[in-house]
């Protein structure tokens, strides 16, 4: 048991030493890395074999303003004619359907609250003027109606009064 443990420790020490020797060899033999500014400031660099490298030529590029005609003509078009921009008015997305039922209206001390029930639920929710439901904003709450708006679309929900059954 002790021999296995000592063998494991010895193996770790040997591998660590080999790794350290390899890392030292790589760091000593590789030249230091230089950034572009340092390379540009030196007139010639050593290629490693004793011969200097030629200096990088300086290139004067024309201003972008001088190249407007070149930029305007598409490279991958056979005619190379300038592309005329076609601006289309953004189409408004169709408004989401408002699927709620107006259950009641509460007007009290200047507050206007509509009681609504979503079509998929039995829960009643209260919404004030300016409040939203399914992307629709309640813009006006009257005594018997609620006016909703979603973008350019408007919808008016009217309160339905239930009457007593006929024949009574």
N, C-alpha and C positions, 0 to 999 in steps of 0.2 A: 504494500500500500504506500509506504513511504517512498519507495523507489519510483513508483508511478508519479507521485506528486513532485519529487525532485526532477524527474525527467521532464515534466510539463513546465516547471519553472525554468529549467535550463533551456528548453526549446524557446520559450518566450524571450529570454535574455539574448540568445543567439540571434533570433529574428529581429529583435530591436536593434542590436548592434549592426547587423547587415543593412537594415533600413537606414540607420544613421550614416553609415559609410557611403551608401548610394546617394543619399540626399546631399552629403557634403561634396561628393564628386561632381554631381550635376550643378550645384551652386558655384563651385570653384571654376568649372570648365566653361560655363555659359557666360557670354558677355552681358553686362547690365543692360536692361531695357531702357530705351530712350523714347521720349515723346516726340511728336512732330515738330514742336518749337525748337527743341535741341538739335534735331536733325537738320532743320532749315538754317539754323545759325552756323553750322559747321560747313566750310566750303567743300570738303571732301571727306569721306569716311573710309576706313580701312576695311577691305573685303575679307580680312582674315588671312589672306595669303600674302600680305605685304604690299599689294597693289592698291592704290587709292581708287575709290569709286568716283565717277564723274559727278560734278555738282548737279543738283536738280535744276532744270531750266525754269525760269519764272515765266508764267503765262499771263498775258494781259487779256482778259475776257472783255468783250464789248458789254456795254450797259444793257440791261434788260429792256429799257425803253427803245434802244436801237434795234431790238429784235422782235418788235410787235408784229410785223408782217409774217415773220417766220412762225411765231407762236400761233397766229390766227389761222394758219393753213394746216389742216390735219395731216400728219405724217402718213397714216395708214389709209388714206383715201386716194383712189386712183386719179381723181381730177385735181386734188390739192386745192380745191376752191374753199374759201372761208365758209364756215358753218354759220348759218343765220340762226340765232337763238329764237326758238318758238316758245313764247311765254303763254302758258295756259292758266286761266284762273283756277285756283284750287277748288275742286268740287267739294261741297259740304257733304260730310258723311250723313247718311240717313239717320235721323234721330231714333234713338231706342224707343221701343214701344212702351208707353206708360200703362202698366197693367195694375191699376189700383182702383178701389171702390171708395167713394166718398161716403163715410158713415155719418158724420156730424160736423157741426161748426160750433166753436165756442168763441163768443166775443164778450170779453169781460175786462173792465178797467183799461180799455185801450188796446188790449192784446187781442190778436186774432189767431186762432188755432184751428187747424183742420184735423179732423180725426179720419184717418184713412186705413184701409185694410188691403194689403197686397193680395193679388188674385191667387197666389200659391200658398197663402197662409190664413190662419184664422185670428192672428194677433192684430190688434188695433194699435196704430202708431199715431202720435201727435206730431204735427209739423206746423211751424210758425211761418209767417211771411218771410221769404228769403231762404227758408230751409230747402233742402233738396232730397229727392227720392229717385233712385235709378237714373241719375243724371238730369232729371227735370227739376227746375226751380219753381217754387210757389211764389209767383210775382204779385198776386192779388187774392185776398180772401174776403169774400163778401158774405152776407147773411145766408145765402143759399147756393153759393158756388165757390170754386177755387180755380184760378187761372194759372196754368203751368206753362213754362217756357224751357225749351232745350235748343239753344242756338237760334235758328230762324223759325223753328216749329213751335206752334202754340196749341194748347189743348185746354178746353174748359170743361171741368167736371161739375155737374149740377147735383145738388142734393135731391135725392128721390124720397118723397114722402110716401109712407105706407098708409093706405086708407083701410078702414075696417072692411072686412069681407062683405060682399054683396049679399043681400037677403037677410040681414039682421035687423 
